[in-house]
C-alpha cells in the first residue's frame, strides 16, 4: 500500500515513519521517496494500524490510490 505523507520532509522523517511501523511489524518492507513525499509499505498489518503508527510518530498519511 502506498501513502502520501505531505509533512515528510527529510530522511529523519522517513526513519521515524519506518521505525513506527516496524515496531508493530518487524518484517515490514518500505520504499520511501522523500522528495515525492510517498511511502510504500509491504506489511501484514491492516492499513488502519499502519496509519495509526504513522500518526503516532507525528505524521499525517493518506492512502494513495
Secondary structure, 3 states (H helix, E strand, C coil): CEEEECCCCCHHHHHHHHHHHHCCCCCCEEEEECCCCEEEEECCCCHHHHHHHHHHCCCCEEECC
